[in-house]
Amino acid sequence: MITFKTMEHLTFKEAHELFTNGFEGYYIPMKMSLDAFVARFGNENLSPALSIIMFDDNNPIGFVLQGIREVDGKKIAWNGGTGIIPAYRGKKLGSLLVEKALHLLKEQNVDIATLEALSINQPAIKLYEKAGYNVIDTLHFLEADGELSFDEEVADEFSIKRLPAIQVSNTGIFPSVVPWQVDTTNTPRVGGEAIIATKENEILAACLVRTKQQYGGEIEGVTLFQAAIATEKEEGERALKAVLQEGLYFEHSLKRTTYNLYDHTKKTLPFLQSKGFRNTAISQVFMVKEL
């Protein structure tokens, strides 16, 4: 008999074992240690009380990990992973599992449910679309190496500030509905910084990055999470280029990547590609459902 409970009814060891088995044979292996699995709940605002476990009698066979955060007065939820153990796949249990997870979110008065799915995982995308999710856009994982051309004229046109990401949370500089792990409320946990371009005290553009650097050493790499234009003025696009070349250290020879980059402005991706950024083998889709 199929039943559902929250993850509070499992130990973390049991939940970790289910998580590992639920992703067996997945497109990208999701293996992590028990300690890393437990830490993920704190690092990514996941909640055992909001995560659904599917049972066959007393045996856990599937899960949806979930979390909620409030942004701009709206409750936004994230599906941090859905899985069913191999023996129960192909039995049309996925739709029922997702339905139960969404029902729990509705009970919590969530306004918007979000998730990311691998672009190549069409069965999962169709499952979520059947549940009412819509694909908003593709999320890009780009990379570039070495020193990139730096436009001094663009750099001199704006005042550039570098701030801890926490200082721009809930300020409206970045959009509120974005992939969960790149939101300004999450990136401070991983050392995120905001690079902001202003002119005459008006914010024109910004980007959100994280650098990899040992204390006292040279910067080894940088990851771009978000980029935004904060004005409709024509110079907004130039300001975007200024923050990207500054935030991604174009003048340095290092490794650059983007993580779940949602190019809602439709300006960031073409600029980065023109500078030599290339696609990797991974891409995801960003999916949203209004509740």
HELIX and SHEET records of a PDB file:
HELIX    1   1 MET A    7  HIS A    9  5                                   3    
HELIX    2   2 PHE A   12  GLY A   22  1                                  11    
HELIX    3   3 LEU A   34  ASN A   43  1                                  10    
HELIX    4   4 PRO A   86  TYR A   88  5                                   3    
HELIX    5   5 GLY A   94  GLU A  107  1                                  14    
HELIX    6   6 GLN A  122  LYS A  130  1                                   9    
HELIX    7   7 GLU A  152  GLU A  157  1                                   6    
HELIX    8   8 ALA A  165  VAL A  168  5                                   4    
HELIX    9   9 TRP A  180  VAL A  182  5                                   3    
HELIX   10  10 THR A  187  VAL A  190  5                                   4    
HELIX   11  11 GLU A  235  GLY A  247  1                                  13    
HELIX   12  12 THR A  268  SER A  274  1                                   7    
SHEET    1   A12 ILE A   2  THR A   6  0                                        
SHEET    2   A12 ILE A  52  ASP A  56 -1                                        
SHEET    3   A12 ASN A  59  VAL A  71 -1                                        
SHEET    4   A12 LYS A  74  ILE A  84 -1                                        
SHEET    5   A12 ILE A 112  LEU A 118  1                                        
SHEET    6   A12 ARG A 278  GLU A 290 -1                                        
SHEET    7   A12 ASN A 134  ALA A 144 -1                                        
SHEET    8   A12 LYS A 255  THR A 258 -1                                        
SHEET    9   A12 ILE A 219  ILE A 229  1                                        
SHEET   10   A12 GLU A 202  GLN A 213 -1                                        
SHEET   11   A12 GLU A 193  LYS A 199 -1                                        
SHEET   12   A12 SER A 159  PRO A 164 -1                                        
END                                                                             
